[in-house]
């Protein structure tokens, strides 16, 4: 079985300039964990998950601060993309999204996709074809597969018997 057979087709996506509040409403309204951020051609730029938005609620000021100057220095030196703002300060999809995203293709074996979800503690994977988002594969999609015996049997273990 491959990803194409289980993925959610035509997923909800957002543009880079979409406001954070609108993204949060989309996640709640559609009961989804994340949305790909795409350009006008449908190419993925990043992804925004509920975790990215919840990060905004985390108050780092609760712990003791040794030096505001040192904290700002580390943020500026170790930021992956210097043009990014801090996620807790971002107001648009482009400012809040995660840029380094694991993804799969429609023909990827479902067991390999499940392994990615487990190994990297990911809730959902964008499905890309020629760089364009064509679907999303979530843990919920995999649960549907597991719930259908005998297909839900662990295929990796089945070969060992």
N, C-alpha and C positions, 0 to 999 in steps of 0.2 A: 504494500500500500504506500502511496506517496502523499505528500503534503496537499496537492491539488484536490484530492478526494475529501479532505477534511476541512480545508481552510474556509474562512468566511470571505466570500467574494465581494468585490466593490466596497471595501471598508470605508468607514468615515475617516476623512482626512482634513487637515487644516492648512491654511496658507501661512507663510512666515510672519505676516503682520497681524494674525488673529490674536485678539486680546486674551490674556490668561483667564479672565472671568468667563469668557465665552467657551473656552476649552473645558473648564471645570464643569460648566453646565452641560456640554456635550457628553462628557464622561458619565455624569450622573443620569442624564436623560436616557442614554442608550445602554446604561449599565455595562460599560466597557472599561478596561483598565488603561488603555492608551490609544493615541492617534498618531499616525505618521504625519510629519510636516513635509509637504511636497511643493515643488516649484510649479510653474504654469504648464510644463510639459509632463507633469506627473512623476517626475524623478524625486526620489526621497532625499531630503536634506537632513532629517533627524527624526526623532520620536519624542513625544511627551507622554509620560505615564502619570498615573495618580501619585506615584512616589515623587516625581519631579515637582508636582504642585504642593504636596504635603511638606516638602522641604521648606517651603515658604513659611510654614507655621512653626518650624523649629526655631527656638530662640537661643542662639549661641551665646547670648550675653549672660545666661544664667550661671555659667561656670566662671571661675576666677580668671581674669585676664591679666597676663603679665605685662603686656605692652601692646597698645594699639598700633604703634609704628611697626613693631616686629610682625604682628598679625597681617597688616596690609602688605608688608614686604614679601612675606611668604605667599600670600595670595597672588601677588603680581608675578613672582618668579615661577611658581608651579602651575599656573593656569595653563591648561592645554591650548586654548585658543585665546590669544590676548584680546581679540575684539569682543569676547563674551563678557557680559555683565555677570555678577553673582546671581545664581538662580533665585535667591530670595528677593532680589531687587528687580528681576525681569518683569516686563509688562506685556511682552508679546511672545508668540511661539518661538521666534528666532532667538530670543534672549533666554528662554527657559529650557529649550529642547536639549536632549542628549544627542550628540553628534556621532559618537562612535557606537554604531548599532549593529548587533548581530542580525543577520537575515538569512532566509533560505529561498530556494527557487521552487517552482511548482513541482518539478520532478524529483525533489529531494525525498529520500526514503523517510517515512514517518518515524521510524526508530531513531534515525540520526537527528531529526528535528527535536524529538523528545529528549535526547541526550543533551542537546544544546540548552534546552530549557532548564534541565536539571543542573548541568555543569556550571552554568553562569547565573543561576537563580533568576531566570527571566520568566515573566508571566505571559508574554506574547511575543511572537516573531513576525516582522513584516515579511511578506512573500513578494519577491521581486522577479520580474521578467524583463530583460533588457534594461535594467536600471529603474523600471517603473513599478510602482506599487500595484499589484493585482489582487492582493488578499492579505489576510492576517491569520496566523495560526496561534491559538491561545491554549492555555492549559485546559480550559473548559472544552474546547474542541477535542482535545485528546481524551478527556473524560468520557465524552460521547462514544469514542472508539472503544475505550476500555469496557464500557457498559454493555457492549454488544458481543456476547460470547459466540463462537470461539475466537473471533478476530481480536478480542480484547486480551487474549493470552499474551504473555510476554514473548514476542517472537524471537528474541535473542536466546531465551531459555528453552524454547520449544525445540531448537536444533540440537540441544545437548542431550536430549533424552535417548 
